[in-house]
Amino acid sequence: MPLVAGVDTSTQSCKIVVRDAETGALVRTGSAKHPDGTEVDPQHWWDAFKEAAAAAGGLADVAALSVGGQQHGMVVLDADGNVIRPALLWNDNRSAPSAEALISELGDGSREAGAQAWADAVGSVLVASLTVTKLRWLRDNEPENAAKVAAVALPHDWLSWRIAGYGPAGDPTAPLGPQLDKLFTDRSDASGTGYYDASAGQYRPDLLERALGRTDVVLPRVVGVAEAGAVAHPAVAGGATATSLGSNGCLVGPGAGDNAGASLGLGMTSGDIAISIGTSGVVSAVAPKRTADGSGAINGFADATGNALMLAVTLNAARVLDAAREVLDVDFDGLAELALQAPPGSDGLVLVPYLEGERTPNRPSATGTLHGIRLATSTRAHLARAYIEGMLCGLADGLDALRAQGVSVDRVMLIGGAAQSPAVQQIAPQVFGLPIGIPEPGEYVADGAARQAAWVLAAAADPDAAAPAWSTTIATTLAADPRPVIREQYAAVRDLA
């Protein structure tokens, strides 16, 4: 019974699942927290990985592993493999002016032309989340650091590299040293950098140069969907089973961006829509090829199987509910109980939930706005429901944007921790107006990474092997219950924020 491990190095934590490679059965798990903030020293990710691996009983018996992770973050390394400055994460908005500058430059001064040019080139109109904008910010604001850059990696690239035994010169936890050319990545995460064209399968050095001012830096090698990018160092994983596995040791898969990992974990195919309520809110769909949406509402990324992954992403999701709990001084169950005491539409009380700025629509400096406050709506129940409805309306706008790009909607799945809230489960079918399936709770990104690891293991023996057919169980199906008033009220005030 070969075992595989899936790692989710997310914004908030590192989670590891160990599964049976053939059946997908869960064997054991472990997790560890990451620090808060929009810039983080990657050393914390390495420390959390080691802590999570120990909590999972170690990885000595694992035949293959793969890492899924938060997209877009900028990890810059010097020639000795040292991290030059804390990584800027996807939710760090300081590079918003850099995004606008790059858009205008590619359009020869026209934002509209530039937006379409970026969408045509890489599938996305630039926002502060994308790595290319953070490199421009680095060049303009920290030129001494920019001059030191020898390699640029994403969070999951860097962690995979460390797992393989590489890292800063002289670091005893990196016995193979700073071999920057050993960095590797996958199509899905590379497609979120802003300088990789997944349709052509190649980096765009001309776009990298626009950001950093030069191209003489190492970019991670993009490996195939079921190709091993490295072998884990025996001190990290597979040490006890290296003999039984021959010379391969523990294979390290290509990894994936978090949304592509979740898509693989859910077994999504064309026509499936996943609505994820996590730190960010994501509406995703698998499609045969990416679109080039010049409006910027949809990002045309790659998935982890060779298809495209169309995404509408909001910055404000589960943290909106956290904010509501703080305001109302209740736990999650209390928030749900309060929200369900108010009627659909909350009697006209509407929250536009741009509490951390917003990515879709692209309003990085926006703030949240509460509309329709009257004596009758100044109750805890109305406020609780308005927070939940506002969050869901932002995601519903993303679903509409996917439809506008011709993406088919055959099945909708609601995932993420907030999907377990009774209030979210009752209100979501009212906002989306569609039947909704809720899969069994799970670590979908880590599960997708584990499934990829099993695929890599199978492909090592048979290059034509398909991804293992692990099943996803829909635990709850919610009937459509459209209440148009909720979205009508939201649409009336959304652009006033």
C-alpha positions as CSV (number, residue, x, y, z in Angstrom):
1,M,0.0,0.0,0.0
2,P,2.1,3.0,-1.2
3,L,1.3,6.2,0.6
4,V,1.4,9.8,-0.8
5,A,1.3,13.1,0.9
6,G,-0.5,16.3,-0.1
7,V,0.7,19.7,1.4
8,D,-1.3,22.9,1.5
9,T,0.9,25.8,2.3
10,S,-1.9,28.4,2.5
11,T,-2.0,32.0,3.7
12,Q,-3.0,30.9,7.2
13,S,-1.4,27.5,7.8
14,C,0.3,24.4,6.5
15,K,-1.8,21.3,6.3
16,I,-0.6,17.8,5.3
17,V,-2.7,14.8,4.5
18,V,-1.3,11.3,4.0
19,R,-3.4,9.1,1.8
20,D,-3.4,5.6,0.2
21,A,-2.2,6.2,-3.3
22,E,-4.6,3.6,-4.8
23,T,-7.8,4.3,-3.0
24,G,-7.3,7.8,-1.7
25,A,-8.2,6.7,1.8
26,L,-7.1,9.1,4.5
27,V,-4.4,7.7,6.7
28,R,-3.3,10.6,8.9
29,T,-3.0,14.4,9.0
30,G,-1.0,17.2,10.5
31,S,-1.1,21.0,10.5
32,A,0.7,24.1,11.8
33,K,-0.1,27.8,11.8
34,H,1.5,30.5,9.6
35,P,1.9,34.1,11.0
36,D,-0.6,36.8,10.0
37,G,0.3,39.6,7.6
38,T,0.5,40.4,4.0
39,E,4.3,40.0,4.0
40,V,6.0,36.9,5.6
41,D,9.5,35.5,5.9
42,P,9.3,32.2,4.0
43,Q,11.3,30.6,6.8
44,H,8.0,30.4,8.6
45,W,6.5,28.2,5.9
46,W,9.5,25.8,6.2
47,D,9.2,25.7,9.9
48,A,5.4,25.1,9.7
49,F,5.9,22.4,7.1
50,K,8.3,20.5,9.4
51,E,5.9,21.0,12.4
52,A,2.9,19.8,10.3
53,A,4.9,16.8,9.0
54,A,5.8,15.8,12.6
55,A,2.2,16.2,13.6
56,A,1.2,13.9,10.7
57,G,3.6,11.2,12.1
58,G,6.4,12.0,9.8
59,L,6.9,11.4,6.0
60,A,9.5,8.6,6.1
61,D,7.0,6.1,4.6
62,V,5.7,8.4,1.8
63,A,6.5,7.4,-1.8
64,A,5.5,10.7,-3.4
65,L,4.3,14.1,-2.2
66,S,3.2,17.4,-3.8
67,V,2.7,20.9,-2.6
68,G,-0.3,23.1,-3.3
69,G,-0.1,26.7,-2.2
70,Q,-1.2,30.3,-2.1
71,Q,-0.8,31.8,-5.5
72,H,1.0,35.0,-6.7
73,G,3.3,35.7,-3.7
74,M,6.7,37.1,-4.6
75,V,9.7,35.2,-3.1
76,V,13.0,36.7,-4.3
77,L,16.4,35.0,-3.8
78,D,19.9,36.1,-4.1
79,A,22.7,34.1,-5.7
80,D,23.4,32.3,-2.4
81,G,19.8,31.2,-2.1
82,N,18.9,33.6,0.7
83,V,15.5,35.2,0.8
84,I,16.2,38.9,0.1
85,R,13.2,40.4,1.8
86,P,9.9,39.0,3.3
87,A,7.6,37.6,0.6
88,L,4.8,39.8,-0.5
89,L,1.7,37.8,-0.4
90,W,-1.3,37.8,-2.9
91,N,-3.3,40.0,-0.6
92,D,-0.7,42.7,-0.2
93,N,-2.1,45.7,-2.1
94,R,0.9,48.0,-2.1
95,S,1.6,47.2,-5.8
96,A,-1.8,48.5,-7.0
97,P,-0.2,51.6,-8.6
98,S,2.4,49.4,-10.2
99,A,-0.3,47.3,-11.8
100,E,-1.9,50.4,-13.3
101,A,1.4,51.6,-14.6
102,L,2.2,48.3,-16.3
103,I,-1.3,48.2,-17.8
104,S,-0.9,51.7,-19.2
105,E,2.6,51.0,-20.6
106,L,1.5,47.9,-22.5
107,G,-1.4,49.9,-24.0
108,D,0.9,52.8,-25.0
109,G,-0.9,55.1,-22.6
110,S,-4.4,53.6,-23.0
111,R,-5.7,51.6,-20.0
112,E,-8.4,49.9,-22.1
113,A,-5.9,48.8,-24.7
114,G,-3.4,47.8,-22.1
115,A,-5.9,45.7,-20.1
116,Q,-6.8,43.7,-23.2
117,A,-3.2,43.3,-24.2
118,W,-2.4,41.8,-20.8
119,A,-5.4,39.5,-21.0
120,D,-4.4,38.4,-24.4
121,A,-0.8,37.8,-23.3
122,V,-1.3,36.0,-20.0
123,G,-5.0,35.5,-19.5
124,S,-5.4,38.2,-16.8
125,V,-5.7,41.9,-16.4
126,L,-3.2,43.0,-13.8
127,V,-4.2,43.6,-10.2
128,A,-2.0,44.0,-7.2
129,S,-2.2,40.3,-6.4
130,L,-0.1,39.1,-9.4
131,T,3.6,38.6,-9.0
132,V,4.6,40.8,-11.9
133,T,3.2,43.9,-10.2
134,K,5.1,43.1,-7.0
135,L,8.4,42.9,-9.0
136,R,7.7,46.4,-10.4
137,W,7.0,47.6,-6.9
138,L,10.3,46.1,-5.7
139,R,12.2,47.8,-8.6
140,D,10.7,51.2,-7.9
141,N,10.7,51.2,-4.1
142,E,13.6,48.9,-3.1
143,P,16.1,49.2,-5.9
144,E,19.0,47.8,-3.7
145,N,17.0,44.6,-3.1
146,A,15.9,44.5,-6.7
147,A,19.5,44.5,-7.8
148,K,20.2,41.4,-5.7
149,V,17.5,39.3,-7.3
150,A,19.0,36.1,-8.8
151,A,15.8,34.1,-8.8
152,V,12.0,34.6,-8.4
153,A,9.8,31.9,-7.0
154,L,6.3,31.4,-5.8
155,P,5.5,30.1,-2.3
156,H,4.9,26.5,-3.4
157,D,8.0,26.6,-5.7
158,W,10.2,27.7,-2.8
159,L,8.8,25.1,-0.4
160,S,9.2,22.2,-2.9
161,W,12.8,23.3,-3.5
162,R,13.5,23.2,0.3
163,I,11.8,19.8,0.5
164,A,14.3,18.6,-2.1
165,G,17.2,19.7,0.1
166,Y,18.1,23.0,-1.5
167,G,18.3,26.3,0.2
168,P,20.7,29.0,1.5
169,A,24.4,28.4,1.4
170,G,25.6,27.1,4.7
171,D,22.2,26.2,6.1
172,P,22.3,22.7,7.6
173,T,18.7,22.2,6.7
174,A,19.6,22.7,3.1
175,P,22.4,20.1,2.5
176,L,22.3,20.5,-1.3
177,G,22.9,24.2,-1.2
178,P,21.6,27.1,-3.3
179,Q,21.2,25.4,-6.7
180,L,18.7,28.0,-8.1
181,D,18.4,26.1,-11.4
182,K,16.7,23.3,-9.4
183,L,13.6,25.5,-8.7
184,F,10.5,24.1,-10.4
185,T,6.8,24.9,-10.7
186,D,3.7,23.9,-12.6
187,R,1.4,25.5,-15.2
188,S,-1.3,26.5,-12.7
189,D,0.9,28.6,-10.4
190,A,3.1,30.0,-13.2
191,S,-0.1,31.2,-14.9
192,G,-0.8,33.5,-12.0
193,T,2.6,35.4,-12.2
194,G,1.7,37.7,-15.0
195,Y,4.8,36.7,-17.0
196,Y,3.8,33.1,-18.1
197,D,1.5,32.3,-21.0
198,A,-0.1,29.0,-20.2
199,S,-1.6,28.8,-23.7
200,A,1.8,28.8,-25.3
201,G,3.5,27.0,-22.4
202,Q,6.2,29.5,-22.0
203,Y,7.5,32.4,-19.9
204,R,7.3,36.0,-21.3
205,P,10.7,37.5,-20.6
206,D,9.5,40.8,-22.3
207,L,6.8,41.2,-19.6
208,L,9.3,40.2,-16.8
209,E,11.6,42.9,-18.1
210,R,8.8,45.5,-17.9
211,A,8.5,44.7,-14.2
212,L,12.0,44.1,-12.9
213,G,13.9,45.9,-15.6
214,R,16.0,42.9,-16.6
215,T,15.6,39.2,-17.5
216,D,18.9,37.7,-16.1
217,V,17.1,35.9,-13.3
218,V,16.3,32.3,-12.8
219,L,12.6,31.4,-13.1
220,P,11.4,28.0,-11.9
221,R,11.3,25.2,-14.6
222,V,7.7,24.4,-15.5
223,V,7.2,20.6,-15.3
224,G,4.4,18.5,-16.7
225,V,1.1,17.7,-14.9
226,A,2.3,14.2,-13.8
227,E,6.1,14.8,-13.9
228,A,8.3,14.7,-10.8
229,G,10.1,17.9,-10.3
230,A,12.6,16.5,-7.8
231,V,13.2,13.8,-5.2
232,A,12.7,14.7,-1.6
233,H,15.8,14.8,0.5
234,P,15.8,11.7,2.7
235,A,16.0,13.9,5.8
236,V,12.6,15.3,4.9
237,A,10.6,12.4,3.4
238,G,10.9,8.9,2.1
239,G,14.1,8.2,3.9
240,A,12.8,4.9,5.4
241,T,11.4,3.6,2.1
242,A,14.1,4.7,-0.3
243,T,15.3,1.2,-0.7
244,S,11.9,-0.3,-1.5
245,L,11.3,2.5,-4.0
246,G,14.6,2.0,-5.8
247,S,16.7,5.0,-6.7
248,N,13.7,7.3,-7.0
249,G,13.2,7.9,-3.3
250,C,10.2,10.1,-2.5
251,L,9.1,11.8,-5.6
252,V,8.1,15.5,-5.4
253,G,5.3,16.4,-7.8
254,P,4.9,19.6,-9.7
255,G,2.5,21.1,-7.2
256,A,-0.3,23.5,-7.9
257,G,-1.8,26.9,-7.1
258,D,-4.3,26.5,-4.3
259,N,-7.4,26.8,-6.6
260,A,-6.0,24.3,-9.1
261,G,-5.2,22.0,-6.2
262,A,-8.8,22.3,-4.9
263,S,-10.2,21.7,-8.4
264,L,-8.1,18.5,-8.6
265,G,-9.1,17.4,-5.1
266,L,-12.8,17.9,-6.0
267,G,-12.4,16.1,-9.3
268,M,-13.8,19.0,-11.2
269,T,-14.5,18.7,-14.9
270,S,-15.9,21.1,-17.6
271,G,-19.3,22.4,-16.4
272,D,-18.4,22.2,-12.7
273,I,-18.3,25.4,-10.6
274,A,-16.7,25.6,-7.2
275,I,-17.5,28.6,-4.9
276,S,-14.9,28.7,-2.2
277,I,-15.3,30.8,0.9
278,G,-11.9,31.0,2.5
279,T,-9.5,33.8,3.2
280,S,-10.3,34.9,-0.3
281,G,-13.6,34.2,-2.1
282,V,-13.2,32.2,-5.4
283,V,-15.6,31.2,-8.1
284,S,-13.8,28.7,-10.4
285,A,-14.6,26.7,-13.4
286,V,-12.6,24.2,-15.5
287,A,-12.7,24.9,-19.3
288,P,-10.9,23.5,-22.3
289,K,-9.0,26.7,-22.9
290,R,-8.6,30.1,-21.2
291,T,-10.4,33.2,-22.1
292,A,-8.9,36.7,-22.4
293,D,-11.3,38.9,-20.4
294,G,-10.2,42.5,-20.9
295,S,-12.6,43.7,-18.3
296,G,-10.5,42.0,-15.6
297,A,-13.5,40.2,-14.0
298,I,-12.1,36.8,-14.9
299,N,-8.6,35.4,-14.6
300,G,-7.7,32.8,-17.2
301,F,-5.3,30.6,-15.4
302,A,-4.3,26.9,-16.0
303,D,-5.5,24.0,-13.9
304,A,-3.5,21.0,-12.7
305,T,-4.6,18.6,-15.5
306,G,-3.8,20.4,-18.7
307,N,-7.0,22.4,-19.0
308,A,-7.8,26.0,-18.1
309,L,-9.1,27.2,-14.8
310,M,-11.3,30.3,-15.0
311,L,-11.4,32.3,-11.8
312,A,-13.2,35.3,-10.3
313,V,-11.5,36.2,-7.0
314,T,-12.6,38.4,-4.2
315,L,-10.4,39.5,-1.3
316,N,-13.4,39.6,1.1
317,A,-14.8,36.2,2.1
318,A,-14.6,34.4,5.4
319,R,-13.0,37.4,7.0
320,V,-16.2,39.3,6.4
321,L,-17.9,36.8,8.7
322,D,-15.0,37.2,11.2
323,A,-15.6,40.9,11.2
324,A,-19.3,40.3,11.8
325,R,-18.6,38.1,14.7
326,E,-16.3,40.8,16.2
327,V,-18.9,43.5,15.8
328,L,-21.7,41.3,17.3
329,D,-19.5,39.5,19.8
330,V,-20.7,36.0,18.9
331,D,-19.2,32.8,17.7
332,F,-20.0,31.2,14.2
333,D,-23.1,29.4,15.5
334,G,-24.3,32.6,17.1
335,L,-23.8,34.6,13.9
336,A,-25.8,32.0,11.9
337,E,-28.6,32.0,14.5
338,L,-28.8,35.8,14.4
339,A,-28.7,36.0,10.6
340,L,-31.6,33.6,10.2
341,Q,-33.8,35.7,12.4
342,A,-33.9,38.5,9.7
343,P,-35.8,38.2,6.4
344,P,-34.1,37.8,2.9
345,G,-32.8,41.2,1.9
346,S,-32.5,42.2,5.6
347,D,-35.3,44.8,5.1
348,G,-33.1,46.9,2.9
349,L,-29.9,46.8,5.0
350,V,-27.0,46.1,2.5
351,L,-23.3,45.7,3.2
352,V,-20.8,46.2,0.3
353,P,-18.1,44.2,2.0
354,Y,-14.9,45.8,0.6
355,L,-13.3,45.5,4.1
356,E,-9.8,44.8,2.7
357,G,-10.1,46.8,-0.6
358,E,-11.2,44.5,-3.4
359,R,-9.7,42.5,-6.3
360,T,-12.8,41.8,-8.3
361,P,-13.9,44.5,-9.0
362,N,-10.4,46.0,-9.0
363,R,-10.8,48.5,-6.1
364,P,-7.7,48.1,-3.9
365,S,-8.3,51.2,-1.9
366,A,-12.1,50.8,-1.4
367,T,-13.7,50.4,2.0
368,G,-16.8,48.7,3.1
369,T,-20.1,50.5,3.2
370,L,-23.3,49.8,5.0
371,H,-26.5,51.1,3.3
372,G,-30.1,51.3,4.4
373,I,-29.6,51.9,8.1
374,R,-32.9,52.8,9.7
375,L,-34.4,52.3,13.1
376,A,-36.1,49.1,11.9
377,T,-32.8,47.7,10.5
378,S,-30.6,48.6,13.5
379,T,-30.8,45.2,15.0
380,R,-28.1,42.6,15.5
381,A,-30.1,40.1,13.4
382,H,-30.3,42.5,10.4
383,L,-26.6,43.3,10.7
384,A,-25.6,39.6,10.8
385,R,-27.7,38.8,7.7
386,A,-26.4,41.9,5.8
387,Y,-22.8,40.8,6.3
388,I,-23.5,37.3,5.0
389,E,-25.6,38.5,2.1
390,G,-23.0,41.1,1.1
391,M,-20.2,38.5,1.0
392,L,-22.3,36.1,-1.1
393,C,-23.4,38.8,-3.5
394,G,-19.8,39.5,-4.3
395,L,-19.3,35.9,-5.2
396,A,-22.5,35.8,-7.2
397,D,-21.2,38.7,-9.3
398,G,-18.2,36.5,-10.0
399,L,-20.5,33.6,-11.2
400,D,-22.3,36.1,-13.5
401,A,-18.9,37.1,-15.0
402,L,-18.0,33.5,-15.8
403,R,-21.4,33.0,-17.5
404,A,-20.7,36.2,-19.5
405,Q,-17.5,34.5,-20.8
406,G,-19.5,31.5,-22.1
407,V,-18.6,29.2,-19.2
408,S,-21.2,26.5,-18.8
409,V,-22.7,26.0,-15.3
410,D,-23.9,22.4,-14.8
411,R,-23.0,21.8,-11.2
412,V,-22.2,24.2,-8.3
413,M,-20.3,23.1,-5.3
414,L,-19.8,25.3,-2.2
415,I,-16.6,24.7,-0.3
416,G,-14.5,26.3,2.5
417,G,-15.0,26.5,6.2
418,A,-17.9,29.0,5.9
419,A,-19.8,26.5,3.7
420,Q,-20.6,24.6,6.9
421,S,-22.5,27.6,8.4
422,P,-26.3,26.9,8.6
423,A,-27.0,30.5,7.6
424,V,-24.6,30.4,4.6
425,Q,-26.3,27.2,3.5
426,Q,-29.7,28.7,3.7
427,I,-28.8,32.1,2.2
428,A,-26.5,30.9,-0.7
429,P,-29.3,29.2,-2.7
430,Q,-31.3,32.4,-2.3
431,V,-28.5,34.6,-3.6
432,F,-27.3,32.3,-6.4
433,G,-30.7,31.0,-7.3
434,L,-29.3,27.6,-8.1
435,P,-29.2,24.2,-6.5
436,I,-25.9,23.8,-4.6
437,G,-23.9,20.7,-3.6
438,I,-21.8,20.8,-0.5
439,P,-19.0,18.2,-0.5
440,E,-17.9,16.4,2.6
441,P,-15.7,18.7,4.7
442,G,-12.1,18.3,3.7
443,E,-8.7,19.9,3.0
444,Y,-9.4,20.2,-0.7
445,V,-6.1,21.8,-1.7
446,A,-4.0,19.2,0.3
447,D,-6.3,16.4,-1.1
448,G,-5.6,17.7,-4.6
449,A,-1.9,17.8,-4.0
450,A,-2.1,14.2,-2.7
451,R,-4.0,13.1,-5.7
452,Q,-1.4,14.7,-7.9
453,A,1.4,12.9,-6.0
454,A,-0.4,9.6,-6.6
455,W,-0.6,10.5,-10.3
456,V,3.1,11.3,-10.4
457,L,3.9,8.0,-8.7
458,A,1.7,6.1,-11.2
459,A,3.3,7.9,-14.2
460,A,6.8,7.0,-13.0
461,A,5.8,3.4,-13.8
462,D,3.5,4.1,-16.7
463,P,3.9,7.5,-18.5
464,D,0.3,7.1,-19.9
465,A,-1.2,6.7,-16.4
466,A,-4.3,8.9,-15.7
467,A,-5.0,10.7,-12.5
468,P,-6.4,8.3,-9.9
469,A,-10.2,8.3,-9.8
470,W,-10.6,9.2,-6.2
471,S,-14.3,10.0,-5.5
472,T,-15.7,13.2,-4.0
473,T,-18.9,12.7,-1.9
474,I,-21.6,15.4,-2.0
475,A,-22.8,15.4,1.6
476,T,-25.6,17.9,1.2
477,T,-27.7,19.2,-1.7
478,L,-29.5,22.5,-1.3
479,A,-32.5,23.3,-3.5
480,A,-32.6,26.5,-5.5
481,D,-34.5,29.2,-3.6
482,P,-34.1,32.5,-5.6
483,R,-34.8,35.7,-3.7
484,P,-34.1,38.4,-6.3
485,V,-34.5,41.2,-3.8
486,I,-31.1,40.4,-2.3
487,R,-29.1,40.9,-5.4
488,E,-31.2,43.8,-6.7
489,Q,-30.6,45.7,-3.5
490,Y,-26.9,44.9,-3.7
491,A,-26.6,46.0,-7.3
492,A,-28.2,49.3,-6.6
493,V,-25.5,50.3,-4.1
494,R,-22.5,48.3,-5.1
495,D,-20.9,51.0,-7.2
496,L,-21.5,53.7,-4.7
497,A,-19.0,52.2,-2.3
